[in-house]
């Protein structure tokens, strides 16, 4: 069973752009736009980068290095609805398998080999599971 509600899954699948927050080696936060996908097999979020920008586009990025070093991360996906989904969780960085993951998730571009999976630990939603400004928050065990 997924940690995400059906409405949250539908929202993630309707929005491909999110923002990933990591913490750098110097302790400073870093936020970057990313392509986000829901992985129903893992009940997690997946972040991939287009192989068109080079095979090392993900591994050479600050977000990937930060997530490897300090795997506690957050992702925010939003729209002007306003609808907001914040997922705080544990990042898993993978050096290969990105092409298969992207294909399996129906990504509109070919993933570079490296990719990130985020297993949710806390989910905060606004305007998704209820009324326009209704918020909900829960921990995931």
Phi and psi in radians as a Rosetta constraint file:
Dihedral C 1 N 2 CA 2 C 2 CIRCULARHARMONIC -1.339 0.35
Dihedral N 2 CA 2 C 2 N 3 CIRCULARHARMONIC 2.587 0.35
Dihedral C 2 N 3 CA 3 C 3 CIRCULARHARMONIC -1.303 0.35
Dihedral N 3 CA 3 C 3 N 4 CIRCULARHARMONIC -0.293 0.35
Dihedral C 3 N 4 CA 4 C 4 CIRCULARHARMONIC -1.613 0.35
Dihedral N 4 CA 4 C 4 N 5 CIRCULARHARMONIC 2.540 0.35
Dihedral C 4 N 5 CA 5 C 5 CIRCULARHARMONIC -1.328 0.35
Dihedral N 5 CA 5 C 5 N 6 CIRCULARHARMONIC 2.866 0.35
Dihedral C 5 N 6 CA 6 C 6 CIRCULARHARMONIC -1.020 0.35
Dihedral N 6 CA 6 C 6 N 7 CIRCULARHARMONIC -0.704 0.35
Dihedral C 6 N 7 CA 7 C 7 CIRCULARHARMONIC -1.132 0.35
Dihedral N 7 CA 7 C 7 N 8 CIRCULARHARMONIC -0.662 0.35
Dihedral C 7 N 8 CA 8 C 8 CIRCULARHARMONIC -1.174 0.35
Dihedral N 8 CA 8 C 8 N 9 CIRCULARHARMONIC -0.719 0.35
Dihedral C 8 N 9 CA 9 C 9 CIRCULARHARMONIC -1.094 0.35
Dihedral N 9 CA 9 C 9 N 10 CIRCULARHARMONIC -0.785 0.35
Dihedral C 9 N 10 CA 10 C 10 CIRCULARHARMONIC -1.051 0.35
Dihedral N 10 CA 10 C 10 N 11 CIRCULARHARMONIC -0.715 0.35
Dihedral C 10 N 11 CA 11 C 11 CIRCULARHARMONIC -1.116 0.35
Dihedral N 11 CA 11 C 11 N 12 CIRCULARHARMONIC -0.848 0.35
Dihedral C 11 N 12 CA 12 C 12 CIRCULARHARMONIC -1.009 0.35
Dihedral N 12 CA 12 C 12 N 13 CIRCULARHARMONIC -0.763 0.35
Dihedral C 12 N 13 CA 13 C 13 CIRCULARHARMONIC -1.184 0.35
Dihedral N 13 CA 13 C 13 N 14 CIRCULARHARMONIC -0.339 0.35
Dihedral C 13 N 14 CA 14 C 14 CIRCULARHARMONIC -1.592 0.35
Dihedral N 14 CA 14 C 14 N 15 CIRCULARHARMONIC -0.204 0.35
Dihedral C 14 N 15 CA 15 C 15 CIRCULARHARMONIC -2.195 0.35
Dihedral N 15 CA 15 C 15 N 16 CIRCULARHARMONIC 2.030 0.35
Dihedral C 15 N 16 CA 16 C 16 CIRCULARHARMONIC -1.655 0.35
Dihedral N 16 CA 16 C 16 N 17 CIRCULARHARMONIC -0.142 0.35
Dihedral C 16 N 17 CA 17 C 17 CIRCULARHARMONIC -1.906 0.35
Dihedral N 17 CA 17 C 17 N 18 CIRCULARHARMONIC 2.256 0.35
Dihedral C 17 N 18 CA 18 C 18 CIRCULARHARMONIC -2.383 0.35
Dihedral N 18 CA 18 C 18 N 19 CIRCULARHARMONIC -3.087 0.35
Dihedral C 18 N 19 CA 19 C 19 CIRCULARHARMONIC -2.229 0.35
Dihedral N 19 CA 19 C 19 N 20 CIRCULARHARMONIC 2.240 0.35
Dihedral C 19 N 20 CA 20 C 20 CIRCULARHARMONIC -1.791 0.35
Dihedral N 20 CA 20 C 20 N 21 CIRCULARHARMONIC 2.225 0.35
Dihedral C 20 N 21 CA 21 C 21 CIRCULARHARMONIC -1.888 0.35
Dihedral N 21 CA 21 C 21 N 22 CIRCULARHARMONIC 2.245 0.35
Dihedral C 21 N 22 CA 22 C 22 CIRCULARHARMONIC -2.267 0.35
Dihedral N 22 CA 22 C 22 N 23 CIRCULARHARMONIC 3.039 0.35
Dihedral C 22 N 23 CA 23 C 23 CIRCULARHARMONIC -2.102 0.35
Dihedral N 23 CA 23 C 23 N 24 CIRCULARHARMONIC 2.210 0.35
Dihedral C 23 N 24 CA 24 C 24 CIRCULARHARMONIC -1.349 0.35
Dihedral N 24 CA 24 C 24 N 25 CIRCULARHARMONIC 3.027 0.35
Dihedral C 24 N 25 CA 25 C 25 CIRCULARHARMONIC -1.053 0.35
Dihedral N 25 CA 25 C 25 N 26 CIRCULARHARMONIC -0.467 0.35
Dihedral C 25 N 26 CA 26 C 26 CIRCULARHARMONIC -1.526 0.35
Dihedral N 26 CA 26 C 26 N 27 CIRCULARHARMONIC 0.065 0.35
Dihedral C 26 N 27 CA 27 C 27 CIRCULARHARMONIC 1.487 0.35
Dihedral N 27 CA 27 C 27 N 28 CIRCULARHARMONIC -0.008 0.35
Dihedral C 27 N 28 CA 28 C 28 CIRCULARHARMONIC -1.514 0.35
Dihedral N 28 CA 28 C 28 N 29 CIRCULARHARMONIC 2.491 0.35
Dihedral C 28 N 29 CA 29 C 29 CIRCULARHARMONIC -1.262 0.35
Dihedral N 29 CA 29 C 29 N 30 CIRCULARHARMONIC 2.714 0.35
Dihedral C 29 N 30 CA 30 C 30 CIRCULARHARMONIC -2.488 0.35
Dihedral N 30 CA 30 C 30 N 31 CIRCULARHARMONIC 2.244 0.35
Dihedral C 30 N 31 CA 31 C 31 CIRCULARHARMONIC -2.175 0.35
Dihedral N 31 CA 31 C 31 N 32 CIRCULARHARMONIC 2.355 0.35
Dihedral C 31 N 32 CA 32 C 32 CIRCULARHARMONIC -2.522 0.35
Dihedral N 32 CA 32 C 32 N 33 CIRCULARHARMONIC 2.483 0.35
Dihedral C 32 N 33 CA 33 C 33 CIRCULARHARMONIC -1.208 0.35
Dihedral N 33 CA 33 C 33 N 34 CIRCULARHARMONIC 2.469 0.35
Dihedral C 33 N 34 CA 34 C 34 CIRCULARHARMONIC -2.517 0.35
Dihedral N 34 CA 34 C 34 N 35 CIRCULARHARMONIC 2.786 0.35
Dihedral C 34 N 35 CA 35 C 35 CIRCULARHARMONIC -1.487 0.35
Dihedral N 35 CA 35 C 35 N 36 CIRCULARHARMONIC 2.183 0.35
Dihedral C 35 N 36 CA 36 C 36 CIRCULARHARMONIC -2.096 0.35
Dihedral N 36 CA 36 C 36 N 37 CIRCULARHARMONIC 2.388 0.35
Dihedral C 36 N 37 CA 37 C 37 CIRCULARHARMONIC -2.331 0.35
Dihedral N 37 CA 37 C 37 N 38 CIRCULARHARMONIC 2.612 0.35
Dihedral C 37 N 38 CA 38 C 38 CIRCULARHARMONIC -1.594 0.35
Dihedral N 38 CA 38 C 38 N 39 CIRCULARHARMONIC 2.289 0.35
Dihedral C 38 N 39 CA 39 C 39 CIRCULARHARMONIC -1.844 0.35
Dihedral N 39 CA 39 C 39 N 40 CIRCULARHARMONIC 1.790 0.35
Dihedral C 39 N 40 CA 40 C 40 CIRCULARHARMONIC -1.161 0.35
Dihedral N 40 CA 40 C 40 N 41 CIRCULARHARMONIC -0.492 0.35
Dihedral C 40 N 41 CA 41 C 41 CIRCULARHARMONIC -1.184 0.35
Dihedral N 41 CA 41 C 41 N 42 CIRCULARHARMONIC -0.648 0.35
Dihedral C 41 N 42 CA 42 C 42 CIRCULARHARMONIC -1.744 0.35
Dihedral N 42 CA 42 C 42 N 43 CIRCULARHARMONIC -0.199 0.35
Dihedral C 42 N 43 CA 43 C 43 CIRCULARHARMONIC 1.059 0.35
Dihedral N 43 CA 43 C 43 N 44 CIRCULARHARMONIC 0.694 0.35
Dihedral C 43 N 44 CA 44 C 44 CIRCULARHARMONIC -2.434 0.35
Dihedral N 44 CA 44 C 44 N 45 CIRCULARHARMONIC 3.020 0.35
Dihedral C 44 N 45 CA 45 C 45 CIRCULARHARMONIC -1.712 0.35
Dihedral N 45 CA 45 C 45 N 46 CIRCULARHARMONIC 2.589 0.35
Dihedral C 45 N 46 CA 46 C 46 CIRCULARHARMONIC -2.187 0.35
Dihedral N 46 CA 46 C 46 N 47 CIRCULARHARMONIC 2.388 0.35
Dihedral C 46 N 47 CA 47 C 47 CIRCULARHARMONIC -2.053 0.35
Dihedral N 47 CA 47 C 47 N 48 CIRCULARHARMONIC 2.188 0.35
Dihedral C 47 N 48 CA 48 C 48 CIRCULARHARMONIC -2.252 0.35
Dihedral N 48 CA 48 C 48 N 49 CIRCULARHARMONIC 2.779 0.35
Dihedral C 48 N 49 CA 49 C 49 CIRCULARHARMONIC -2.127 0.35
Dihedral N 49 CA 49 C 49 N 50 CIRCULARHARMONIC 2.572 0.35
Dihedral C 49 N 50 CA 50 C 50 CIRCULARHARMONIC -1.209 0.35
Dihedral N 50 CA 50 C 50 N 51 CIRCULARHARMONIC 2.263 0.35
Dihedral C 50 N 51 CA 51 C 51 CIRCULARHARMONIC -1.152 0.35
Dihedral N 51 CA 51 C 51 N 52 CIRCULARHARMONIC -0.299 0.35
Dihedral C 51 N 52 CA 52 C 52 CIRCULARHARMONIC -1.023 0.35
Dihedral N 52 CA 52 C 52 N 53 CIRCULARHARMONIC -0.476 0.35
Dihedral C 52 N 53 CA 53 C 53 CIRCULARHARMONIC -1.532 0.35
Dihedral N 53 CA 53 C 53 N 54 CIRCULARHARMONIC 0.063 0.35
Dihedral C 53 N 54 CA 54 C 54 CIRCULARHARMONIC 2.011 0.35
Dihedral N 54 CA 54 C 54 N 55 CIRCULARHARMONIC 2.606 0.35
Dihedral C 54 N 55 CA 55 C 55 CIRCULARHARMONIC -1.111 0.35
Dihedral N 55 CA 55 C 55 N 56 CIRCULARHARMONIC -0.478 0.35
Dihedral C 55 N 56 CA 56 C 56 CIRCULARHARMONIC -1.704 0.35
Dihedral N 56 CA 56 C 56 N 57 CIRCULARHARMONIC 0.217 0.35
Dihedral C 56 N 57 CA 57 C 57 CIRCULARHARMONIC -0.974 0.35
Dihedral N 57 CA 57 C 57 N 58 CIRCULARHARMONIC -0.666 0.35
Dihedral C 57 N 58 CA 58 C 58 CIRCULARHARMONIC -1.408 0.35
Dihedral N 58 CA 58 C 58 N 59 CIRCULARHARMONIC -0.851 0.35
Dihedral C 58 N 59 CA 59 C 59 CIRCULARHARMONIC -1.152 0.35
Dihedral N 59 CA 59 C 59 N 60 CIRCULARHARMONIC -0.427 0.35
Dihedral C 59 N 60 CA 60 C 60 CIRCULARHARMONIC -1.548 0.35
Dihedral N 60 CA 60 C 60 N 61 CIRCULARHARMONIC 0.003 0.35
Dihedral C 60 N 61 CA 61 C 61 CIRCULARHARMONIC -1.519 0.35
Dihedral N 61 CA 61 C 61 N 62 CIRCULARHARMONIC 2.634 0.35
Dihedral C 61 N 62 CA 62 C 62 CIRCULARHARMONIC -1.090 0.35
Dihedral N 62 CA 62 C 62 N 63 CIRCULARHARMONIC -0.697 0.35
Dihedral C 62 N 63 CA 63 C 63 CIRCULARHARMONIC -1.042 0.35
Dihedral N 63 CA 63 C 63 N 64 CIRCULARHARMONIC -0.714 0.35
Dihedral C 63 N 64 CA 64 C 64 CIRCULARHARMONIC -1.201 0.35
Dihedral N 64 CA 64 C 64 N 65 CIRCULARHARMONIC -0.810 0.35
Dihedral C 64 N 65 CA 65 C 65 CIRCULARHARMONIC -1.061 0.35
Dihedral N 65 CA 65 C 65 N 66 CIRCULARHARMONIC -0.777 0.35
Dihedral C 65 N 66 CA 66 C 66 CIRCULARHARMONIC -1.094 0.35
Dihedral N 66 CA 66 C 66 N 67 CIRCULARHARMONIC -0.782 0.35
Dihedral C 66 N 67 CA 67 C 67 CIRCULARHARMONIC -1.132 0.35
Dihedral N 67 CA 67 C 67 N 68 CIRCULARHARMONIC -0.565 0.35
Dihedral C 67 N 68 CA 68 C 68 CIRCULARHARMONIC -1.211 0.35
Dihedral N 68 CA 68 C 68 N 69 CIRCULARHARMONIC -0.742 0.35
Dihedral C 68 N 69 CA 69 C 69 CIRCULARHARMONIC -1.314 0.35
Dihedral N 69 CA 69 C 69 N 70 CIRCULARHARMONIC -0.778 0.35
Dihedral C 69 N 70 CA 70 C 70 CIRCULARHARMONIC -2.309 0.35
Dihedral N 70 CA 70 C 70 N 71 CIRCULARHARMONIC 1.640 0.35
Dihedral C 70 N 71 CA 71 C 71 CIRCULARHARMONIC -1.321 0.35
Dihedral N 71 CA 71 C 71 N 72 CIRCULARHARMONIC 0.014 0.35
Dihedral C 71 N 72 CA 72 C 72 CIRCULARHARMONIC -1.420 0.35
Dihedral N 72 CA 72 C 72 N 73 CIRCULARHARMONIC 2.045 0.35
Dihedral C 72 N 73 CA 73 C 73 CIRCULARHARMONIC -2.357 0.35
Dihedral N 73 CA 73 C 73 N 74 CIRCULARHARMONIC 3.020 0.35
Dihedral C 73 N 74 CA 74 C 74 CIRCULARHARMONIC -2.439 0.35
Dihedral N 74 CA 74 C 74 N 75 CIRCULARHARMONIC 2.563 0.35
Dihedral C 74 N 75 CA 75 C 75 CIRCULARHARMONIC -2.208 0.35
Dihedral N 75 CA 75 C 75 N 76 CIRCULARHARMONIC 2.370 0.35
Dihedral C 75 N 76 CA 76 C 76 CIRCULARHARMONIC -2.116 0.35
Dihedral N 76 CA 76 C 76 N 77 CIRCULARHARMONIC 2.302 0.35
Dihedral C 76 N 77 CA 77 C 77 CIRCULARHARMONIC -2.155 0.35
Dihedral N 77 CA 77 C 77 N 78 CIRCULARHARMONIC 2.286 0.35
Dihedral C 77 N 78 CA 78 C 78 CIRCULARHARMONIC -2.576 0.35
Dihedral N 78 CA 78 C 78 N 79 CIRCULARHARMONIC 2.914 0.35
Dihedral C 78 N 79 CA 79 C 79 CIRCULARHARMONIC -2.551 0.35
Dihedral N 79 CA 79 C 79 N 80 CIRCULARHARMONIC 2.975 0.35
Dihedral C 79 N 80 CA 80 C 80 CIRCULARHARMONIC -1.270 0.35
Dihedral N 80 CA 80 C 80 N 81 CIRCULARHARMONIC 0.077 0.35
Dihedral C 80 N 81 CA 81 C 81 CIRCULARHARMONIC -0.777 0.35
Dihedral N 81 CA 81 C 81 N 82 CIRCULARHARMONIC -0.782 0.35
Dihedral C 81 N 82 CA 82 C 82 CIRCULARHARMONIC -1.411 0.35
Dihedral N 82 CA 82 C 82 N 83 CIRCULARHARMONIC 2.328 0.35
Dihedral C 82 N 83 CA 83 C 83 CIRCULARHARMONIC -2.238 0.35
Dihedral N 83 CA 83 C 83 N 84 CIRCULARHARMONIC 2.327 0.35
Dihedral C 83 N 84 CA 84 C 84 CIRCULARHARMONIC -2.393 0.35
Dihedral N 84 CA 84 C 84 N 85 CIRCULARHARMONIC 2.361 0.35
Dihedral C 84 N 85 CA 85 C 85 CIRCULARHARMONIC -2.237 0.35
Dihedral N 85 CA 85 C 85 N 86 CIRCULARHARMONIC 2.080 0.35
Dihedral C 85 N 86 CA 86 C 86 CIRCULARHARMONIC -1.946 0.35
Dihedral N 86 CA 86 C 86 N 87 CIRCULARHARMONIC 2.254 0.35
Dihedral C 86 N 87 CA 87 C 87 CIRCULARHARMONIC -2.158 0.35
Dihedral N 87 CA 87 C 87 N 88 CIRCULARHARMONIC 2.036 0.35
Dihedral C 87 N 88 CA 88 C 88 CIRCULARHARMONIC -1.774 0.35
Dihedral N 88 CA 88 C 88 N 89 CIRCULARHARMONIC 2.398 0.35
Dihedral C 88 N 89 CA 89 C 89 CIRCULARHARMONIC -2.983 0.35
Dihedral N 89 CA 89 C 89 N 90 CIRCULARHARMONIC -2.869 0.35
Dihedral C 89 N 90 CA 90 C 90 CIRCULARHARMONIC -1.856 0.35
Dihedral N 90 CA 90 C 90 N 91 CIRCULARHARMONIC 2.101 0.35
Dihedral C 90 N 91 CA 91 C 91 CIRCULARHARMONIC -1.481 0.35
Dihedral N 91 CA 91 C 91 N 92 CIRCULARHARMONIC 2.457 0.35
Dihedral C 91 N 92 CA 92 C 92 CIRCULARHARMONIC -2.087 0.35
Dihedral N 92 CA 92 C 92 N 93 CIRCULARHARMONIC 2.081 0.35
Dihedral C 92 N 93 CA 93 C 93 CIRCULARHARMONIC -1.682 0.35
Dihedral N 93 CA 93 C 93 N 94 CIRCULARHARMONIC 2.331 0.35
Dihedral C 93 N 94 CA 94 C 94 CIRCULARHARMONIC -2.121 0.35
Dihedral N 94 CA 94 C 94 N 95 CIRCULARHARMONIC 2.327 0.35
Dihedral C 94 N 95 CA 95 C 95 CIRCULARHARMONIC -1.506 0.35
Dihedral N 95 CA 95 C 95 N 96 CIRCULARHARMONIC -0.285 0.35
Dihedral C 95 N 96 CA 96 C 96 CIRCULARHARMONIC -2.549 0.35
Dihedral N 96 CA 96 C 96 N 97 CIRCULARHARMONIC 2.989 0.35
Dihedral C 96 N 97 CA 97 C 97 CIRCULARHARMONIC 1.629 0.35
Dihedral N 97 CA 97 C 97 N 98 CIRCULARHARMONIC -0.028 0.35
Dihedral C 97 N 98 CA 98 C 98 CIRCULARHARMONIC -1.053 0.35
Dihedral N 98 CA 98 C 98 N 99 CIRCULARHARMONIC -0.737 0.35
Dihedral C 98 N 99 CA 99 C 99 CIRCULARHARMONIC -1.039 0.35
Dihedral N 99 CA 99 C 99 N 100 CIRCULARHARMONIC -0.779 0.35
Dihedral C 99 N 100 CA 100 C 100 CIRCULARHARMONIC -1.131 0.35
Dihedral N 100 CA 100 C 100 N 101 CIRCULARHARMONIC -0.753 0.35
Dihedral C 100 N 101 CA 101 C 101 CIRCULARHARMONIC -1.078 0.35
Dihedral N 101 CA 101 C 101 N 102 CIRCULARHARMONIC -0.824 0.35
Dihedral C 101 N 102 CA 102 C 102 CIRCULARHARMONIC -1.066 0.35
Dihedral N 102 CA 102 C 102 N 103 CIRCULARHARMONIC -0.752 0.35
Dihedral C 102 N 103 CA 103 C 103 CIRCULARHARMONIC -1.106 0.35
Dihedral N 103 CA 103 C 103 N 104 CIRCULARHARMONIC -0.790 0.35
Dihedral C 103 N 104 CA 104 C 104 CIRCULARHARMONIC -1.092 0.35
Dihedral N 104 CA 104 C 104 N 105 CIRCULARHARMONIC -0.600 0.35
Dihedral C 104 N 105 CA 105 C 105 CIRCULARHARMONIC -1.566 0.35
Dihedral N 105 CA 105 C 105 N 106 CIRCULARHARMONIC -0.017 0.35
Dihedral C 105 N 106 CA 106 C 106 CIRCULARHARMONIC 1.290 0.35
Dihedral N 106 CA 106 C 106 N 107 CIRCULARHARMONIC 0.550 0.35
Dihedral C 106 N 107 CA 107 C 107 CIRCULARHARMONIC -1.080 0.35
Dihedral N 107 CA 107 C 107 N 108 CIRCULARHARMONIC 2.494 0.35
Dihedral C 107 N 108 CA 108 C 108 CIRCULARHARMONIC -1.410 0.35
Dihedral N 108 CA 108 C 108 N 109 CIRCULARHARMONIC 0.151 0.35
Dihedral C 108 N 109 CA 109 C 109 CIRCULARHARMONIC -2.535 0.35
Dihedral N 109 CA 109 C 109 N 110 CIRCULARHARMONIC 2.835 0.35
Dihedral C 109 N 110 CA 110 C 110 CIRCULARHARMONIC -1.427 0.35
Dihedral N 110 CA 110 C 110 N 111 CIRCULARHARMONIC 2.123 0.35
Dihedral C 110 N 111 CA 111 C 111 CIRCULARHARMONIC -1.172 0.35
Dihedral N 111 CA 111 C 111 N 112 CIRCULARHARMONIC 2.515 0.35
Dihedral C 111 N 112 CA 112 C 112 CIRCULARHARMONIC -1.171 0.35
Dihedral N 112 CA 112 C 112 N 113 CIRCULARHARMONIC 2.844 0.35
Dihedral C 112 N 113 CA 113 C 113 CIRCULARHARMONIC -1.013 0.35
Dihedral N 113 CA 113 C 113 N 114 CIRCULARHARMONIC -0.734 0.35
Dihedral C 113 N 114 CA 114 C 114 CIRCULARHARMONIC -1.428 0.35
Dihedral N 114 CA 114 C 114 N 115 CIRCULARHARMONIC 2.547 0.35
Dihedral C 114 N 115 CA 115 C 115 CIRCULARHARMONIC -2.728 0.35
Dihedral N 115 CA 115 C 115 N 116 CIRCULARHARMONIC 2.969 0.35
Dihedral C 115 N 116 CA 116 C 116 CIRCULARHARMONIC -2.210 0.35
Dihedral N 116 CA 116 C 116 N 117 CIRCULARHARMONIC 2.347 0.35
Dihedral C 116 N 117 CA 117 C 117 CIRCULARHARMONIC -1.951 0.35
Dihedral N 117 CA 117 C 117 N 118 CIRCULARHARMONIC 2.384 0.35
Dihedral C 117 N 118 CA 118 C 118 CIRCULARHARMONIC -2.076 0.35
Dihedral N 118 CA 118 C 118 N 119 CIRCULARHARMONIC 2.029 0.35
Dihedral C 118 N 119 CA 119 C 119 CIRCULARHARMONIC -1.570 0.35
Dihedral N 119 CA 119 C 119 N 120 CIRCULARHARMONIC 2.120 0.35
Dihedral C 119 N 120 CA 120 C 120 CIRCULARHARMONIC -1.189 0.35
Dihedral N 120 CA 120 C 120 N 121 CIRCULARHARMONIC 2.460 0.35
Dihedral C 120 N 121 CA 121 C 121 CIRCULARHARMONIC -2.091 0.35
Dihedral N 121 CA 121 C 121 N 122 CIRCULARHARMONIC -0.487 0.35
Dihedral C 121 N 122 CA 122 C 122 CIRCULARHARMONIC -2.556 0.35
Dihedral N 122 CA 122 C 122 N 123 CIRCULARHARMONIC 2.368 0.35
Dihedral C 122 N 123 CA 123 C 123 CIRCULARHARMONIC -2.190 0.35
Dihedral N 123 CA 123 C 123 N 124 CIRCULARHARMONIC 2.218 0.35
Dihedral C 123 N 124 CA 124 C 124 CIRCULARHARMONIC -2.123 0.35
Dihedral N 124 CA 124 C 124 N 125 CIRCULARHARMONIC 2.221 0.35
Dihedral C 124 N 125 CA 125 C 125 CIRCULARHARMONIC -2.232 0.35
Dihedral N 125 CA 125 C 125 N 126 CIRCULARHARMONIC 2.456 0.35
Dihedral C 125 N 126 CA 126 C 126 CIRCULARHARMONIC -2.252 0.35
Dihedral N 126 CA 126 C 126 N 127 CIRCULARHARMONIC 2.208 0.35
Dihedral C 126 N 127 CA 127 C 127 CIRCULARHARMONIC 1.221 0.35
Dihedral N 127 CA 127 C 127 N 128 CIRCULARHARMONIC 0.309 0.35
Dihedral C 127 N 128 CA 128 C 128 CIRCULARHARMONIC -1.967 0.35
Dihedral N 128 CA 128 C 128 N 129 CIRCULARHARMONIC -0.795 0.35
Dihedral C 128 N 129 CA 129 C 129 CIRCULARHARMONIC -1.671 0.35
Dihedral N 129 CA 129 C 129 N 130 CIRCULARHARMONIC 0.092 0.35
Dihedral C 129 N 130 CA 130 C 130 CIRCULARHARMONIC -2.885 0.35
Dihedral N 130 CA 130 C 130 N 131 CIRCULARHARMONIC -2.433 0.35
Dihedral C 130 N 131 CA 131 C 131 CIRCULARHARMONIC -1.150 0.35
Dihedral N 131 CA 131 C 131 N 132 CIRCULARHARMONIC 3.019 0.35
Dihedral C 131 N 132 CA 132 C 132 CIRCULARHARMONIC -0.945 0.35
Dihedral N 132 CA 132 C 132 N 133 CIRCULARHARMONIC -0.720 0.35
Dihedral C 132 N 133 CA 133 C 133 CIRCULARHARMONIC -1.965 0.35
Dihedral N 133 CA 133 C 133 N 134 CIRCULARHARMONIC 0.178 0.35
Dihedral C 133 N 134 CA 134 C 134 CIRCULARHARMONIC -1.259 0.35
Dihedral N 134 CA 134 C 134 N 135 CIRCULARHARMONIC 2.335 0.35
Dihedral C 134 N 135 CA 135 C 135 CIRCULARHARMONIC -2.046 0.35
Dihedral N 135 CA 135 C 135 N 136 CIRCULARHARMONIC 2.686 0.35
Dihedral C 135 N 136 CA 136 C 136 CIRCULARHARMONIC -2.524 0.35
Dihedral N 136 CA 136 C 136 N 137 CIRCULARHARMONIC 2.619 0.35
Dihedral C 136 N 137 CA 137 C 137 CIRCULARHARMONIC -2.543 0.35
Dihedral N 137 CA 137 C 137 N 138 CIRCULARHARMONIC 2.487 0.35
Dihedral C 137 N 138 CA 138 C 138 CIRCULARHARMONIC -2.708 0.35
Dihedral N 138 CA 138 C 138 N 139 CIRCULARHARMONIC 2.611 0.35
Dihedral C 138 N 139 CA 139 C 139 CIRCULARHARMONIC -1.531 0.35
Dihedral N 139 CA 139 C 139 N 140 CIRCULARHARMONIC 2.584 0.35
Dihedral C 139 N 140 CA 140 C 140 CIRCULARHARMONIC -1.968 0.35
Dihedral N 140 CA 140 C 140 N 141 CIRCULARHARMONIC 2.246 0.35
